[in-house]
């Protein structure tokens, strides 16, 4: 669990600084409402990106492992059936 937490914190800060870079060079920010949008962007954009990265980095390996396990289980059932048939024939 420790490496996942460290990964989340690091990805949050990376996404946070990327969002600062995106919003800092936007010349159209002049109103207070726009500044509120920028501040909310500082808070929520990195969090959203971090959640996306976390879901992809955990979800995809789980799906792949499940698919491989299902395939191996199917192969082992076929292998068992062939072995039982071979024993019965002898």
Secondary structure as the mmCIF struct_conf table of DSSP 4:
data_model
#
loop_
_struct_conf.conf_type_id
_struct_conf.id
_struct_conf.beg_label_comp_id
_struct_conf.beg_label_asym_id
_struct_conf.beg_label_seq_id
_struct_conf.end_label_comp_id
_struct_conf.end_label_asym_id
_struct_conf.end_label_seq_id
HELX_RH_AL_P HELX_RH_AL_P1 UNK A 2 UNK A 24
TURN_TY1_P TURN_TY1_P1 UNK A 25 UNK A 25
TURN_TY1_P TURN_TY1_P2 UNK A 27 UNK A 28
BEND BEND1 UNK A 31 UNK A 31
HELX_RH_AL_P HELX_RH_AL_P2 UNK A 32 UNK A 89
#
